[in-house]
């Protein structure tokens, strides 16, 4: 599984990157054919003082890909909510394919 983490308009600290990597590893438990994962952590509206933190996750499996996006006031919260949505999407699709 190839994992890419990109940060836009800021530099992520190692604590945030470690947290993201640890969670992404858990995706393997929900789908065993994941080819790659792309994660984008962005600061929305960088010119304004108050900025939303956005997390986007793309997961690639054979013949399909999933995408979720979530924003909140912290990257941890944004990523956690996007990750939970991704897990639900992957589980739902896997159940459909098995039915």
Secondary structure, DSSP 8 states (H G I E B T S, - for coil): -EEEEEEESS---HHHHHHHHHHHHHGGGT-TTEEEEEEEEEESSTTSSS--EEEEEEEEETTEEEEEEEEESSHHHHHHHHHHHHHHHHHHHHHHHH-
